[in-house]
Amino acid sequence: MDATIPIVSLPYEITPQAVKAKLDAGEAVALIDVRETFEHRLSSIADAELIPMNNVPQSLQHMEGLADERLLVVFCHHGMRSMSVVNWLRQQGVENCQSMSGGIDLWSLTIDPGVKRY
């Protein structure tokens, strides 16, 4: 009898609280901001890398490399664009990625009120 172990993939979304817990625990996490440059100038999360959504296809190789070493947490303003990016990345074979639910707005409300809301 073949006792294969089913592969369990990561959920597509992760809460800001879970992201903060991973960061606080020193887990390897790469924060990827897929908002536009003007949005990033208004408000940002420290140490997040800006890769605007329309630049993600050109950055695929870079993101694949990051995902080989750490969890990619993709975020935008409210979580819609980041979910689209995570869906696309997974279609390209990048499994080690999640969308931060509620985006930078929920991060500001629940984790760091110093991050400006807009």
C-alpha positions as CSV (number, residue, x, y, z in Angstrom):
1,M,0.0,0.0,0.0
2,D,1.3,3.4,-1.0
3,A,1.4,5.7,2.0
4,T,2.0,9.0,0.3
5,I,1.9,12.1,2.4
6,P,-0.4,14.8,1.1
7,I,1.3,18.1,0.3
8,V,-0.3,20.9,2.4
9,S,0.1,24.3,0.8
10,L,0.2,27.5,2.7
11,P,-3.1,29.4,3.0
12,Y,-3.2,32.2,0.5
13,E,-3.7,34.8,3.2
14,I,-1.9,35.7,6.5
15,T,-3.1,38.2,9.1
16,P,-1.0,41.2,10.0
17,Q,-0.8,39.8,13.6
18,A,0.7,36.5,12.3
19,V,3.2,38.4,10.1
20,K,4.3,40.5,13.2
21,A,4.6,37.3,15.3
22,K,6.9,35.8,12.6
23,L,9.0,38.9,12.4
24,D,9.2,39.1,16.2
25,A,10.3,35.4,16.4
26,G,13.1,36.1,13.9
27,E,11.6,33.9,11.2
28,A,12.8,34.6,7.6
29,V,10.2,36.8,6.0
30,A,10.4,39.1,3.0
31,L,7.8,41.8,3.0
32,I,6.9,42.7,-0.6
33,D,4.9,45.9,-1.2
34,V,3.0,45.8,-4.5
35,R,1.5,49.2,-4.3
36,E,2.5,52.1,-6.6
37,T,5.5,54.3,-5.9
38,F,3.3,57.3,-5.0
39,E,1.4,55.1,-2.4
40,H,4.7,53.9,-1.0
41,R,5.9,57.5,-0.5
42,L,2.7,58.2,1.5
43,S,3.1,55.3,3.8
44,S,5.4,52.2,4.2
45,I,6.4,49.4,6.4
46,A,10.0,49.3,7.5
47,D,12.2,46.9,5.5
48,A,9.5,46.1,2.9
49,E,10.7,45.9,-0.7
50,L,8.6,47.9,-3.2
51,I,7.8,45.9,-6.3
52,P,4.8,47.6,-7.9
53,M,2.2,45.1,-9.1
54,N,2.9,45.9,-12.8
55,N,6.6,45.1,-12.3
56,V,6.0,41.7,-10.7
57,P,6.4,39.7,-13.9
58,Q,9.8,41.3,-14.6
59,S,10.8,40.6,-11.0
60,L,9.7,36.9,-11.0
61,Q,13.2,35.5,-10.9
62,H,14.2,37.8,-8.0
63,M,11.0,36.8,-6.1
64,E,11.6,33.1,-6.8
65,G,15.0,33.5,-5.3
66,L,13.7,35.2,-2.2
67,A,11.0,32.6,-1.8
68,D,13.6,29.8,-1.8
69,E,15.0,31.4,1.4
70,R,12.1,32.9,3.1
71,L,8.3,33.4,3.2
72,L,7.2,36.1,0.8
73,V,4.5,38.2,2.5
74,V,2.9,40.4,-0.3
75,F,0.8,43.4,0.7
76,C,-0.9,46.4,-0.9
77,H,-3.4,48.9,0.5
78,H,-6.3,46.7,1.4
79,G,-5.3,43.2,0.2
80,M,-6.9,42.9,-3.2
81,R,-3.8,43.5,-5.4
82,S,-1.6,41.4,-3.2
83,M,-4.0,38.5,-3.4
84,S,-3.9,38.8,-7.2
85,V,-0.1,38.8,-7.1
86,V,0.0,35.7,-4.8
87,N,-2.4,33.9,-7.1
88,W,-0.2,34.7,-10.1
89,L,3.0,33.8,-8.3
90,R,1.6,30.4,-7.3
91,Q,0.6,29.8,-10.9
92,Q,4.3,30.4,-11.8
93,G,5.3,27.8,-9.2
94,V,6.2,30.1,-6.3
95,E,4.4,28.4,-3.4
96,N,6.2,30.1,-0.5
97,C,4.1,33.3,-0.6
98,Q,1.1,34.7,1.1
99,S,-1.0,37.9,0.9
100,M,-1.3,40.0,4.0
101,S,-5.1,40.3,4.7
102,G,-6.2,43.9,5.0
103,G,-3.0,45.3,3.6
104,I,-1.0,48.2,5.0
105,D,-4.3,49.7,6.2
106,L,-5.0,46.9,8.6
107,W,-1.3,46.8,9.6
108,S,-1.6,50.5,10.6
109,L,-4.8,49.8,12.6
110,T,-3.7,46.7,14.4
111,I,0.1,46.6,14.5
112,D,1.8,50.0,14.0
113,P,-0.3,53.2,14.3
114,G,2.8,55.0,13.2
115,V,2.3,53.8,9.7
116,K,0.2,56.5,8.1
117,R,-3.3,55.6,6.9
118,Y,-4.5,57.1,3.6
